[in-house]
Amino acid sequence: MASASSDGLRARVVTCAALLALALGCAARRVELPPGTPLRCLESPNAQVTWDRPAVDTTALNAWCATVGAPVVAVQHPAADRAIARLAVVSWNVHVGGGAVDQVAALAQMGGGPGDETGLVLLLQEVFRAGAEVGEAPPGAPVPNGIRPQRPADDVVALARRLGLSAFYVPSMRNGRSDEPGEWEDRGTAILSTEPLSDFIAIELPLARQRRVALMATVTPRNPAATPMRLVATHFDVVLWGGGAVRQAQHLAQRIQALNTSRLPLLIGADANAMSGFSHGTVKALAGVAPVARGCGTGRTSPWFARLDFIFTDMSDSAISRCETLDDRYGSDHRPTVLTIDYPAG
């Protein structure tokens, strides 16, 4: 009993400390950089990324943007003559290198009959990229504290290469400050896939406490019965008051509607930082574009707050075979959610 009581007290202390830290850091650090400061963060690798930025003064966003490297688009070319029997979509905050992505990817692709192949899409929040490609942060630019629960760990580029996945990664902010190029890191959101990706859009959100960038891309599953889908991966800010995260979600919802001109089926994976769960404003904003996927679970996805993580989709219930939130966090501080679509044989 004493151990359980001690654990409960420790959890309450950690929660209170986290809330205090958030309360003290709710205001974004707004810095104006000297004119001409390079913004490699807005580059378009191989001319493939379209930038969608808020129609407001971007001075403060530019200051955050200047601390990170360019986006990454690395497209693999899977065998077109090998049809997949199903597609597994994972949405997960991987805690900046803490999550065992290999293990969750393998679990998501299990099942089916002999010879069946399962395609995989990973909508990942809080991934990191390391090395000289990140670049040096300008003096005085806003740099948040680093999150490094496990090092050494594969960054998102190395992870995608090792798993043979196409990758679309856009950093939102720097991951700590270091004078050593070998320790430079940025962190953000990524879409990784075994299936062909195209039409890459980086949607920069209005600044709340920190800079955030949502990703949109089209996936074309390798199955004659499959319809291409418009994917979105996003991670909203943590703001205790002032509505900054809700404004980010409302902006993203409006931009998704404007940018999905092909009207393809929509699937959104979000760390919504919805501390009041399904009733939170960030969830309501995205649910106005696509309903919350049914059957994925209602329990907490983080140790401290309500359900923070959601999948939204406007696909019919009959098109979705199953959706579940896994019981383990697999090294992260969030539980992964896996949605599976089965395709008819032939």
LINKA-V665219 format. One record per residue. N is the residue number from 1. RES is the residue in one small letter. SS is DSSP state (hx for helix, st for strand, lp for the rest). Layout:
{{N & RES & SS} {N & RES & SS}}
This chain:
{{1 & m & lp} {2 & a & hx} {3 & s & hx} {4 & a & hx} {5 & s & hx} {6 & s & hx} {7 & d & hx} {8 & g & hx} {9 & l & hx} {10 & r & hx} {11 & a & hx} {12 & r & hx} {13 & v & hx} {14 & v & hx} {15 & t & hx} {16 & c & hx} {17 & a & hx} {18 & a & hx} {19 & l & hx} {20 & l & hx} {21 & a & hx} {22 & l & hx} {23 & a & hx} {24 & l & hx} {25 & g & lp} {26 & c & lp} {27 & a & lp} {28 & a & lp} {29 & r & lp} {30 & r & lp} {31 & v & lp} {32 & e & lp} {33 & l & lp} {34 & p & lp} {35 & p & lp} {36 & g & lp} {37 & t & lp} {38 & p & lp} {39 & l & lp} {40 & r & hx} {41 & c & hx} {42 & l & hx} {43 & e & lp} {44 & s & lp} {45 & p & hx} {46 & n & hx} {47 & a & hx} {48 & q & lp} {49 & v & st} {50 & t & st} {51 & w & st} {52 & d & st} {53 & r & lp} {54 & p & lp} {55 & a & lp} {56 & v & lp} {57 & d & lp} {58 & t & lp} {59 & t & hx} {60 & a & hx} {61 & l & hx} {62 & n & hx} {63 & a & hx} {64 & w & hx} {65 & c & hx} {66 & a & lp} {67 & t & lp} {68 & v & lp} {69 & g & lp} {70 & a & lp} {71 & p & lp} {72 & v & st} {73 & v & st} {74 & a & st} {75 & v & lp} {76 & q & lp} {77 & h & lp} {78 & p & lp} {79 & a & lp} {80 & a & lp} {81 & d & lp} {82 & r & lp} {83 & a & lp} {84 & i & lp} {85 & a & lp} {86 & r & st} {87 & l & st} {88 & a & st} {89 & v & st} {90 & v & st} {91 & s & st} {92 & w & st} {93 & n & st} {94 & v & lp} {95 & h & lp} {96 & v & lp} {97 & g & lp} {98 & g & lp} {99 & g & lp} {100 & a & lp} {101 & v & hx} {102 & d & hx} {103 & q & hx} {104 & v & hx} {105 & a & hx} {106 & a & hx} {107 & l & hx} {108 & a & hx} {109 & q & lp} {110 & m & lp} {111 & g & lp} {112 & g & lp} {113 & g & lp} {114 & p & lp} {115 & g & lp} {116 & d & lp} {117 & e & lp} {118 & t & st} {119 & g & st} {120 & l & st} {121 & v & st} {122 & l & st} {123 & l & st} {124 & l & st} {125 & q & st} {126 & e & st} {127 & v & st} {128 & f & st} {129 & r & st} {130 & a & st} {131 & g & lp} {132 & a & hx} {133 & e & hx} {134 & v & hx} {135 & g & lp} {136 & e & lp} {137 & a & lp} {138 & p & lp} {139 & p & lp} {140 & g & lp} {141 & a & lp} {142 & p & lp} {143 & v & lp} {144 & p & lp} {145 & n & lp} {146 & g & lp} {147 & i & lp} {148 & r & lp} {149 & p & lp} {150 & q & lp} {151 & r & lp} {152 & p & lp} {153 & a & lp} {154 & d & lp} {155 & d & lp} {156 & v & hx} {157 & v & hx} {158 & a & hx} {159 & l & hx} {160 & a & hx} {161 & r & hx} {162 & r & hx} {163 & l & hx} {164 & g & lp} {165 & l & lp} {166 & s & st} {167 & a & st} {168 & f & st} {169 & y & st} {170 & v & st} {171 & p & st} {172 & s & st} {173 & m & st} {174 & r & st} {175 & n & lp} {176 & g & lp} {177 & r & lp} {178 & s & lp} {179 & d & lp} {180 & e & lp} {181 & p & hx} {182 & g & hx} {183 & e & hx} {184 & w & lp} {185 & e & st} {186 & d & st} {187 & r & st} {188 & g & st} {189 & t & st} {190 & a & st} {191 & i & st} {192 & l & st} {193 & s & st} {194 & t & lp} {195 & e & lp} {196 & p & st} {197 & l & st} {198 & s & st} {199 & d & st} {200 & f & st} {201 & i & st} {202 & a & st} {203 & i & st} {204 & e & st} {205 & l & lp} {206 & p & lp} {207 & l & lp} {208 & a & lp} {209 & r & lp} {210 & q & lp} {211 & r & lp} {212 & r & lp} {213 & v & st} {214 & a & st} {215 & l & st} {216 & m & st} {217 & a & st} {218 & t & st} {219 & v & st} {220 & t & st} {221 & p & lp} {222 & r & lp} {223 & n & lp} {224 & p & lp} {225 & a & lp} {226 & a & lp} {227 & t & lp} {228 & p & lp} {229 & m & st} {230 & r & st} {231 & l & st} {232 & v & st} {233 & a & st} {234 & t & st} {235 & h & st} {236 & f & lp} {237 & d & lp} {238 & v & lp} {239 & v & lp} {240 & l & lp} {241 & w & lp} {242 & g & lp} {243 & g & lp} {244 & g & hx} {245 & a & hx} {246 & v & hx} {247 & r & hx} {248 & q & hx} {249 & a & hx} {250 & q & hx} {251 & h & hx} {252 & l & hx} {253 & a & hx} {254 & q & hx} {255 & r & hx} {256 & i & hx} {257 & q & hx} {258 & a & hx} {259 & l & hx} {260 & n & lp} {261 & t & lp} {262 & s & lp} {263 & r & lp} {264 & l & lp} {265 & p & st} {266 & l & st} {267 & l & st} {268 & i & st} {269 & g & st} {270 & a & st} {271 & d & st} {272 & a & lp} {273 & n & lp} {274 & a & lp} {275 & m & lp} {276 & s & lp} {277 & g & hx} {278 & f & hx} {279 & s & hx} {280 & h & lp} {281 & g & hx} {282 & t & hx} {283 & v & hx} {284 & k & hx} {285 & a & hx} {286 & l & hx} {287 & a & hx} {288 & g & lp} {289 & v & lp} {290 & a & lp} {291 & p & lp} {292 & v & st} {293 & a & lp} {294 & r & lp} {295 & g & lp} {296 & c & lp} {297 & g & lp} {298 & t & lp} {299 & g & lp} {300 & r & lp} {301 & t & lp} {302 & s & st} {303 & p & lp} {304 & w & lp} {305 & f & lp} {306 & a & lp} {307 & r & lp} {308 & l & lp} {309 & d & st} {310 & f & st} {311 & i & st} {312 & f & st} {313 & t & st} {314 & d & lp} {315 & m & lp} {316 & s & lp} {317 & d & hx} {318 & s & hx} {319 & a & hx} {320 & i & lp} {321 & s & lp} {322 & r & st} {323 & c & st} {324 & e & st} {325 & t & st} {326 & l & lp} {327 & d & lp} {328 & d & lp} {329 & r & lp} {330 & y & lp} {331 & g & lp} {332 & s & lp} {333 & d & lp} {334 & h & st} {335 & r & lp} {336 & p & lp} {337 & t & st} {338 & v & st} {339 & l & st} {340 & t & st} {341 & i & st} {342 & d & st} {343 & y & lp} {344 & p & lp} {345 & a & lp} {346 & g & lp}}
